[in-house]
Amino acid sequence: MTSRGKSGVARDAAHHPLQIPLWSPHDAAHGLEVRISRRARRLSMRVFPGGRIEVVVPPGTGVPAIQRFVSRHRDWAERRSREYAHHGPGQAERRPAKVELPLLGQCWSVEYSHAQRVSIVERDGALHVRTPDDHDHRVSQALLRWLAVLAGRELRPRLDHVASECGIDYARLHLRRQRTRWGSCSSAGTISLNVCLMFQRPPVVRYLMVHELCHRRQMNHSPRFWGLVESIEPHWRALDAELLKGWRNVPAWVFPP
C-alpha cells in the first residue's frame, strides 16, 4: 500500500505538516494533515475526535501518491470526520466513559475522582481513575499505566503460544507504544509488540505475531517470507488489511497531544 516518490514537498512536511484539500470546494474548510514518519513503512490514515484527519507517510512519499491514497479512503474519512466533529476531543475520547479491549473481549466503565496522586483501580468491572486535577494528560497517564500492565500480562503468553505453534523461537519481548508500527523483529531475535494491539481482534493479533516470528527465518518481505507466513496463516491478506485499518480502533487517550 506504500507509494514512494521524489517530491521535496513531502520531505518538508517532516517539519511543517502538509495541508492537502480533501473535500469538495463547498466544504473546503476541512482538510487533513500529513505527518512524515521515518518508521512508517506504508501510508495510513487516522481520524481524531473533533474531526482532525492525519495521514502518516514514509519519508520521500510524493504528493501525488498521498493524494491517490486520500482519494481511495475519502468516503470513509469524510464520514468519520463528520461523526467525530460532534465529539469534543477533551471529553469523549480523552476522558472516556468506557474502555473496550477487543483482544480480550472485555469492556470496563470508567469513573473519575480526585486524589493527590495519579492512580487507577480496577474493581467490579469498572476502572476508578484518580487524579489531582481534571487535566487530560493525568487521565491518559493513569489509563496508560493500566494498559501497559495488562498488555504485559496478556501479550507474552499469547506470543509464547504462537511461537510454540509455529515452531519458531525468539530471544526476548519488548512492549512499546508506537504511532506507526504494530511490531518488529530484530536480527538478535528481539520481538517488539505495540500495546495498541490490545484494541485489535484476536485473529489480527495472532497474525501480527506470526508475521514477526517469521522474520526469525526471513529478515525481509521476500516471496519466501510470505510463503512461510501463508503456511501458518492462510488468511493473512485479509488480516493484514484489517491491521492496516486498526489505528481507527485506538482511542485518543493513548496518544495525548
matplotlib code that plots the C-alpha trace (Angstrom):
import matplotlib.pyplot as plt

x = [0.0, 3.0, 3.9, 7.1, 8.2, 10.9, 8.9, 10.7, 7.4, 6.6, 10.0, 9.4, 6.3, 8.5, 8.9, 5.7, 2.6, 1.4, -2.1, -4.0, -7.6, -9.7, -13.3, -15.2, -14.9, -18.1, -16.6, -13.1, -12.9, -12.0, -8.6, -6.0, -2.5, 0.3, 2.9, 6.2, 7.4, 10.8, 9.4, 6.3, 6.5, 3.3, 0.6, -2.1, -4.9, -6.5, -9.4, -9.3, -12.1, -13.0, -12.7, -9.0, -7.6, -3.9, -2.2, 1.1, 3.6, 7.1, 9.9, 10.1, 6.5, 5.4, 2.3, 0.6, 0.9, -0.6, -3.5, -4.2, -4.2, -6.5, -8.8, -9.2, -10.2, -12.1, -15.6, -14.6, -12.6, -15.4, -18.0, -15.7, -14.6, -18.2, -19.1, -16.1, -16.8, -19.7, -17.4, -15.1, -11.7, -11.1, -14.2, -15.4, -12.0, -9.5, -11.8, -13.6, -16.8, -15.6, -12.6, -13.1, -10.3, -11.4, -8.4, -9.8, -13.5, -13.9, -15.3, -14.8, -16.8, -14.6, -15.3, -13.3, -12.4, -9.7, -6.7, -3.2, -1.6, -2.5, -3.7, -6.2, -8.0, -9.9, -13.0, -16.3, -15.9, -15.0, -11.9, -11.6, -9.3, -7.9, -6.1, -5.1, -7.0, -9.0, -6.2, -6.4, -2.8, -3.4, -6.2, -4.0, -1.2, -3.4, -5.0, -1.7, -0.2, -3.1, -2.9, 0.8, 0.4, -2.5, -0.6, 2.4, 0.2, -1.7, 0.7, 3.6, 1.6, -0.1, 3.3, 4.7, 1.7, 2.0, 5.8, 5.2, 2.6, 4.9, 8.0, 9.9, 11.6, 12.5, 15.1, 13.1, 10.0, 9.7, 6.4, 6.1, 3.6, 4.2, 2.2, 3.0, 4.3, 2.4, 5.5, 9.1, 11.7, 15.4, 18.3, 19.1, 15.7, 14.0, 10.3, 8.6, 4.9, 2.7, 0.4, -2.2, -2.7, -5.0, -7.5, -7.5, -9.3, -7.5, -7.1, -5.5, -3.1, -2.2, -1.4, 0.9, 2.7, 3.1, 4.4, 7.1, 8.1, 8.5, 11.1, 13.2, 13.6, 13.5, 14.6, 12.8, 9.5, 10.5, 8.2, 9.8, 8.9, 5.2, 5.1, 6.1, 3.5, 0.8, 1.8, 0.9, -1.9, -3.7, -5.9, -3.0, -4.0, -7.4, -5.9, -3.1, -5.7, -7.6, -4.5, -3.7, -7.0, -6.6, -5.4, -9.0, -9.7, -7.1, -8.7, -7.2, -6.1, -3.4, -1.5, -2.3, -1.2]
y = [0.0, 2.2, 4.5, 6.4, 9.4, 12.1, 15.1, 17.5, 18.9, 15.8, 15.9, 19.4, 18.2, 16.5, 19.9, 21.6, 19.4, 19.4, 20.7, 19.0, 19.7, 16.6, 17.8, 19.3, 23.2, 23.9, 22.0, 23.3, 24.3, 20.7, 19.2, 16.8, 16.8, 14.7, 13.6, 12.1, 9.2, 7.6, 4.4, 4.2, 1.5, 2.4, 5.1, 5.1, 7.3, 8.2, 10.4, 12.1, 13.4, 16.8, 15.7, 16.2, 13.8, 12.7, 10.7, 9.1, 8.5, 7.2, 9.6, 10.5, 9.9, 12.2, 14.4, 12.6, 9.3, 10.9, 12.3, 8.9, 7.3, 10.0, 9.6, 5.9, 6.5, 9.7, 8.4, 6.8, 9.8, 12.2, 10.2, 9.5, 13.2, 14.4, 11.9, 12.9, 16.6, 16.3, 14.9, 17.2, 15.5, 16.6, 14.6, 11.8, 10.3, 11.7, 11.2, 8.0, 6.7, 3.2, 1.3, -1.6, -4.1, -6.4, -8.7, -9.7, -9.3, -7.1, -3.6, -1.5, 1.5, 4.4, 6.5, 9.6, 11.2, 13.4, 12.3, 13.6, 11.1, 9.6, 6.1, 3.6, 0.8, -2.0, -3.1, -4.7, -4.3, -0.6, 1.5, 4.1, 6.8, 9.1, 12.3, 15.6, 17.6, 17.2, 17.6, 15.1, 14.2, 12.9, 10.7, 9.4, 8.8, 6.6, 4.7, 4.0, 2.6, 0.2, -0.7, -1.4, -3.8, -5.6, -5.8, -7.3, -9.9, -10.8, -10.4, -12.5, -15.7, -15.3, -14.8, -17.8, -19.9, -18.8, -19.3, -22.9, -23.4, -22.2, -23.9, -20.7, -19.2, -15.7, -14.2, -11.6, -9.4, -5.6, -3.8, -0.3, 2.3, 3.5, 5.5, 3.8, 0.2, -2.7, -4.8, -5.6, -8.3, -7.6, -9.8, -10.6, -12.2, -9.4, -9.0, -5.7, -5.5, -2.4, -2.2, -0.9, -4.4, -4.7, -2.8, -5.4, -8.7, -11.9, -13.2, -10.0, -10.0, -13.7, -12.8, -9.9, -12.3, -14.9, -12.1, -11.1, -14.7, -15.5, -12.7, -15.0, -17.2, -14.5, -10.9, -9.5, -9.5, -11.8, -14.3, -17.0, -14.9, -14.5, -18.2, -19.1, -16.7, -18.2, -21.8, -20.8, -18.2, -18.8, -15.7, -13.3, -11.0, -10.1, -9.9, -7.6, -5.3, -5.2, -4.5, -1.6, 0.0, -1.0, 2.5, 3.6, 1.4, 3.2, 5.9, 9.4, 9.0, 6.5, 9.3, 12.6, 15.7]
z = [0.0, 0.3, -2.6, -2.9, -4.9, -5.1, -4.1, -1.9, -0.8, 1.3, 2.8, 4.0, 5.8, 8.3, 9.8, 8.8, 8.4, 4.8, 4.3, 1.4, 0.3, 1.0, 0.4, -2.4, -2.8, -0.9, 2.0, 1.7, 5.3, 6.1, 5.4, 6.6, 8.0, 6.6, 9.1, 7.9, 10.0, 9.5, 11.0, 8.7, 6.0, 4.3, 4.2, 6.9, 7.9, 11.3, 12.3, 15.7, 17.9, 16.7, 13.1, 12.5, 9.9, 9.9, 7.1, 8.2, 5.3, 4.9, 4.1, 0.4, -0.4, -3.2, -3.0, -6.0, -4.1, -1.0, -3.0, -4.6, -1.1, 0.2, -2.8, -2.1, 1.5, 1.0, 1.7, 4.9, 6.1, 5.3, 7.1, 10.1, 10.4, 10.4, 13.1, 15.2, 14.8, 17.2, 20.0, 21.9, 21.9, 25.5, 26.7, 24.5, 23.8, 26.3, 29.3, 28.1, 29.8, 28.9, 27.7, 25.4, 24.5, 21.6, 22.2, 25.5, 24.6, 27.6, 28.4, 31.5, 32.6, 33.8, 36.9, 37.9, 41.2, 42.7, 44.7, 45.5, 43.2, 39.8, 40.2, 38.8, 40.5, 38.7, 40.7, 39.9, 36.2, 36.4, 36.3, 39.0, 37.8, 40.5, 39.5, 41.3, 38.6, 35.5, 33.0, 30.1, 30.5, 34.0, 32.7, 29.9, 32.4, 34.6, 31.8, 30.0, 33.2, 33.5, 29.8, 29.9, 32.9, 31.2, 27.9, 29.6, 31.2, 28.1, 25.1, 26.3, 26.9, 23.5, 21.8, 23.5, 22.4, 18.7, 18.8, 20.0, 17.4, 14.6, 16.0, 15.9, 19.0, 19.9, 22.3, 24.2, 24.1, 24.3, 24.6, 23.2, 22.4, 18.9, 16.4, 13.2, 13.8, 15.2, 15.8, 14.7, 14.9, 15.2, 13.9, 17.5, 18.0, 19.9, 19.1, 19.8, 20.1, 20.3, 23.3, 21.0, 19.8, 22.8, 20.7, 17.9, 17.4, 18.5, 14.9, 13.9, 16.8, 16.1, 12.5, 13.6, 15.9, 13.1, 10.9, 13.3, 14.2, 10.5, 10.4, 12.6, 9.5, 6.8, 7.7, 4.6, 2.8, 0.0, -1.6, 0.6, 3.7, 2.6, 1.7, 5.3, 6.7, 4.5, 5.5, 9.1, 8.5, 5.1, 5.6, 6.2, 3.4, 4.9, 8.4, 7.2, 5.6, 8.8, 10.8, 8.5, 9.4, 13.1, 14.1, 13.8, 16.9, 19.1, 21.3, 21.6, 25.2, 24.1, 22.3, 24.1, 22.3]

ax = plt.figure().add_subplot(projection="3d")
ax.plot(x, y, z, "-o")
ax.set_aspect("equal")
plt.show()
